[in-house]
Amino acid sequence: MVEKNNVLYFAAPFFSAYRNHDYWVYRAVALNALHNFLPRPLLVPSGPGWAEFTLHTQPFSDGQGIRKIVHIVTYHPRRTLQPIQHVDQSWTTSGLSMKVLCEEKTLDRVYLAPNRQALDFVREGDYVRIDLPPVGSHTVVVLE
């Protein structure tokens, strides 16, 4: 692995090896490289590895601002004899949290969509930390 300026280069087929073998050391190497390469990530999730967090930005309020939308998918695939894992059961997941980079100094509200249930948040420097209530298989958090 080589890092210079804005380039991070893996000389071997590193990610396909991780996909094919799911070796924990490959994941650790990739995460360490990305943490050094991207010191201020846009999103820092906290939870089990099977919880997926995805950040989107979207203009709102007649072009007066940008809102951030985080989709959280928590599903529990189970091993089957089929070549593709599938999800046919889901349980509530507790203990999830995240930090979202919000360099803008004003943040009016954070809520769950679509019901607009308000969520508490704490400003930590340029980040906003949100501790989530127990969530289902798909949850949307909006930061405005």
FENNOR-V493549 format. One record per pair of residues at least 12 apart in sequence whose C-alpha atoms are under 7 Angstrom apart, sorted by the first residue. I is the first residue (numbers start at 1). J is the second residue. Records with the same first field share a line. If there is no record, write none. Layout:
BEGIN
I->J + J
END
This chain:
BEGIN
42->100 + 101
43->55 + 99 + 100 + 101
44->98 + 99 + 100
45->97 + 98 + 99
46->96 + 97 + 98
47->95 + 96 + 97
50->74 + 75
51->72 + 73 + 74
52->72 + 73 + 74
53->70 + 71 + 72 + 73
54->70 + 71 + 72
55->68 + 69 + 70 + 71
56->68 + 69 + 70
57->69
67->142 + 143 + 144
68->142 + 143 + 144
69->140 + 141 + 142 + 143
70->140 + 141 + 142
71->139 + 140 + 141
72->138 + 139 + 140
73->137 + 138 + 139
74->136 + 137 + 138
75->87 + 90 + 137
76->90
90->137
91->136
92->134 + 135 + 136
93->134 + 135 + 136
94->133 + 134 + 135
95->132
96->131 + 132
97->130 + 131 + 132
98->129 + 130 + 131
99->127 + 128 + 129 + 130
100->127 + 128 + 129
101->126 + 127 + 128
102->126 + 127 + 128
103->126
107->144
108->144
109->143 + 144
110->142 + 143 + 144
111->141 + 142 + 143
112->140 + 141 + 142
113->140 + 141 + 142
END
